[in-house]
Amino acid sequence: MPLPARGRLGGSSSSEASMSRRLRIGIVGLGRLGMRHAENLKLRIPEADLVAACSPVEAERQAAATLGVCRVYSDYSSLLADRDIEAVFLVTPTSLHADQIIAALDAGKHVFCEKPLALELADCLRVETAAAKRPELMVMIGFTRRFDPSYRDAADKIAAGAIGRPYFVRSQTTDKHDASGFFVRFAATSGGIFLDCTIHDIDLARWLLGAAKPVRAWAAGTIALHEGLREFRDVDNAVATVEFADGQLASFFASRTLAHGQDTHTEVFGTRGALAVGLGARLNRVDIFDDHGMRHECTPEFFTRFYDAFQLEAQAFTRAVLNREASPLALADATEATRIAIAITEAYRQRRIVEIPDAR
């Protein structure tokens, strides 16, 4: 599905369907990422009409009302009973995703859900089964980086043969150190660093390598700063390697303790060359020269780095629903990313190479 070029966000729609009306959306979950999605839907996506919001937290409901959302609910079932809502945006704990997606489908709603699809493979497959029974409804999982203009350009170049046959991906998701301990508090429901962070890189690797099938994984991790993660068998820095069926490889690094900022980048090596996306994380194009040397400022957090991508992602979902097009992201890809992330987590916790059988 074509996406608008950078700089055209908020412009005219590409079809009569998306110009004639707007998709009525209810958002569920209004934490730090949920409010970002809500602001995009309310202010920056011309095809979207954010008509409702839901959160069990009073402060989040008040924030939604301040944003101008006309109906605010404290429980999910009440939002689903609202017949005016055509689609839901789920920005909730991963442990709730599968049941909430299925409930939305049962209520006749289209669904956008933040990644990952679920924490267990069985739950991913339950969602696939439920979605297959309602082919007229869309379910899309939020792998935002597929909508980033630079990553899309890289994918197009690889598909066009610019670097020959790609055989190795090296990718990382690394966050600036948060001294508040947010990730420790989040660890009980996140599924661990591989399911929460590395799953983005896993999805990228499969996408850039042509939907490669995994065969085995190995991983290791350490706690550099956040000792509270030990209780949840989680770490704040980790590496993993995945081997794919045709000999392709991927290497992943995840960190929650970087001093310099949010540093996400990916390299792809092929038989006739290589390309990289995001090397040298920069907030802008300003370089500073002083008695400390030469330096530039770094991206502070992931939403700044992928600001355009979050808008393009929401716009792609909204337009696809309005135009009755296929989902921009296959549900099976979200299941596969979860399957690989679970295998990597098992490899780390059991200190062994984990074979990944074909699940299909």
Beta strands, then each sheet from edge to edge (+ up, - down):
strand 1: 23-28
strand 2: 48-54
strand 3: 71-73
strand 4: 87-90
strand 5: 110-114
strand 6: 139-142
strand 7: 166-176
strand 8: 214-222
strand 9: 237-244
strand 10: 249-258
strand 11: 265-270
strand 12: 273-277
strand 13: 288-290
strand 14: 293-295
strand 15: 354-355
sheet 1: 3+ 2+ 1+ 4+ 5+ 6+
sheet 2: 12+ 11- 7+ 10+ 9- 8+ 15-
sheet 3: 13+ 14-
end
